[in-house]
Amino acid sequence: MEITLIDFNDEDKRKLLPLARITLKAVRARMPAEPPLGQRPIRCYLRPGNKPRVIVSDDDGYSIATADHYRIHLSATNSYSGHFVYQFSHELGHVMLDPRRSNGVLEILAVAVSLRAIKDIAKKWDQKPPLRPITSTAAVLRDYIRIAIEHELMEYSADKATQEMFARRDPDELAKYASAHVADQDSKPHHRLLNLAGALALVADFPWKDLVGVARHTIPSPDADGQYREDLPLDLSALPLTVQTALQKIGR
Ligand SMILES: [Zn+2]
């Protein structure tokens, strides 16, 4: 899937295009199956101040149902390469899940895709550092996970015990935390701290290849109602058994 960066300045484009390609490759390596809406060129628009997202329909008549490309809005530029990889891989996660649906579980899964992408790319860079114009390193990229966690701890004014739990990054402990907040997963699908707890609990061991198209399992399915919906739970019993088992860790 060819990537085009739109509205980024030339310097950012030069550095971010190779990074975007590496990110796409990392996500596709984990999830090689055809995306639910097929392979298409990806157009990434810089929209600072907007919530990053895969566009399902837009004011200018764009509709994912009929378009020949994916449209992704991002707000990250080149100041942190980790930020760009984190955002872009999250949105690619939605492309692979089915971008017409979101909810608390799907947000946890999209965050997990982004953590996996960062870890996979950093591992490659440990062996062979990236070529210019990419100036980042494995350590800098990996450190973005810490930055993202600390940002959300601040954002949600987390108490000391929660801060310490996230600092330990113990998957079992984070899984318990996510399970204890299962009602919040549903009522606050974009609660990024909770999304991170679930994602950190899942990231080390997850059946990534079975994740493709999982967001189609809502009632109604996105084929029956193609509008963007984030008010529908997943029909968990319809998911691949491997995914059902993995999600049990976070109380689903
Ligand atoms: Zn998302």
Residues whose N, C-alpha, C, O or C-beta is under 5 A from the ligand:
A	BS01	ZN	E107 A110
